[in-house]
């Protein structure tokens, strides 16, 4: 028998090697440098659950059989080819590169053998993620079904095992954008910021053996004020009288040990806690054992961080995001998490980590994980290298500008989501939170984005806040605020701009998306035939760097107006969207790392003075403007009293498409300020004069939030006493309004 087994595994190894030689990535699109390292023998071979590590496990990634059949077909007897798991069927690295239509189903088949040492244990089959509906069969029997494309799931398959090889079959249906299930940015016909659809298995498939009473869930919750860590856990099939052994260490030194009867929740003191932050990502390691009658039933290795996230008031009275009881500015990137070769699946763990390393090196401390959930290793890397994470819920709705499902920014009511769909959405959101709340890097949950499928906002956001009170909730990122959640989140491209803090007492003011500066880099484009676009697109690297510098320069004053966080769009190009800091293949970093760090540093200055208005705008309270629709004459921006053409009116001023406008105001200067900034609402070409000196000349397309323009370099044009600021608006692009304000900080 031993000889037979040896022969079997030798033949199996030879077959795997032969299959590995025939597998190749497909398609002619650009790829990352890591794609060449991918093979059927090493596809995502890292341990997939770093928050709960056991030594004994089996990776099922590799070459499986696949077939694409009409929906409702019987399980195929013959399959159509091989697919490399865990890469989606549409991806290059799957070796297939075919779309899955809503009227079709994708079938997988593989076989495996279990080690003899597992014979007296429960066999647990894990799926990191399958998009979207998965039905699992083992040895011809249905094991179970799961709906949801972003959350992990598992089955105890012990009773379905047979002697020898095990046959595993997975059936997948994915409606993509033909239905309203959570799907993120996938679409059957990609365009704009909607990307190639992803179907089927796209994260690791694996097995592990468990004894009864093994640890099933484990979440450490720190309390830095009480110097305690609380462990919340559950056991799989406990029998009673279990003991728990715990050993905690920091940098190799044991700091606490305890053995107690098992309890689902208990706390332990941590003397002189070493706090976690992006600057000092201190992690405590611990080992937990479950014991009964002296026998170790389970042993896991894990970690935790001592950190606290909350709201608080800064020295200027603004509500800010606090980390470890101190105001902490979140400066982040919008991270789509897409790859030219793997789509939703990074080609390798090293590739996944590379993006994060570049972001951190550039001086960012935050990643907003946008409309996507990553494999657990992403959050593990964020914990270890020190990055804050805002985690979005993948949205689901039919399309942009749908009259009901895409809720307009000024809509009085939310979409009335069908009841069954709402239940599914909330089940997925809860499952995502349950599976990710272990990771200390996650500090903000984001249930809704830009009105995409937004429904029952107050209830969903309040539930999220109650379900996890240890984190903050950005209830509605951009668009349709309902006065719930810990933040008011504005989106403005290119921006920057924010909502007035005075109108949002008790909530942090954040800029959840802005920037989007595009630069298409030749030889690094997904499709040269596409309209490779950014929210503003530049044709040379120098132009991009200049505009990025200007954008950051205009962001600095917002901190003095109460800005608590800002998220730049985005980490990398994605398909035809070229507004990334990196090209889609990750070969080119468009903004030099050292330049970025220098530009970002002023965002973190301490003791920033609160803004003081020199000329009030009309965003919160009506102010007055001296305005004229006809040219007011020579030296119109110098005199006071102003020319007779000017009339005193309340702002904001109505302007028709194609109409020109001149506006002025005066202010007193008793002591030259260190810094000055403009608030501007306009839609056309704007020239700004300070005491007759042209200081701004730009096309402005303000949407809902005032643009901010830092004019600190022009304080040299101020004079003692009365000063004049003047505006000339031409080429107004649509019926709109005009307004401005001036402040020092």
Secondary structure, DSSP 8 states (H G I E B T S, - for coil): -HHHHHHHHHHHHHHHHHHHHH----SSS---TTGGG--TTTTT-S-S-TTSB-S--EE--EEEEEEEEETT----SS--EEEEETS-TTSTTTT------TTEEEEEEEEE---GGGTTSEEEEEES-EESEEEEEETTEEEEEEE-SSS-EEEE-GGG--SS-EEEEEEEE--GGGS-S--TTEESS-BTTBEE---EE-S-EEEEEE-TTEEEEEEEEEETTTTEEEEEEEEES--S--EEEEEEEETTEEEEEEEEE--SEEEEE-TT--BB-SSSB--EEEEEEEEETTEEEEEEEEEE-B--EEEEE-TTS-EEEEETTEE--EEEEEE---BTTTBTS-SSHHHHHHHHHHHHHTT--EEEE-S----HHHHHHHHHHT-EEEEE-----S-TT-TTTB--TT-SS-B---HHHHHHHHHHHHHHHHHHTT-TTEEEEE-EETTBT-BSHHHHHHHHHHHTTTSEE--EESS---S-SSEEEEEESS------GGGSTTSEEEEEEEE-EEE--TT--S-TTS--B-SEEESSHHHHHHHHHHHHHHHHHHHHTTEEEEEEE-SB-BTTB---SB-TTS--BSS-HHHHHHHHHGGG-SS----EEEE--SSSS--EEEEESS---TTTTT-SS--TT-EEEESSEEE-TT--EEEEEEEEESS--S-EEEEEE-EEEEEEEETTEEEEEEEEE--SS-EEEE-GGGGGG--SEEEEEEEEEES--SSEEEEEEEEE-
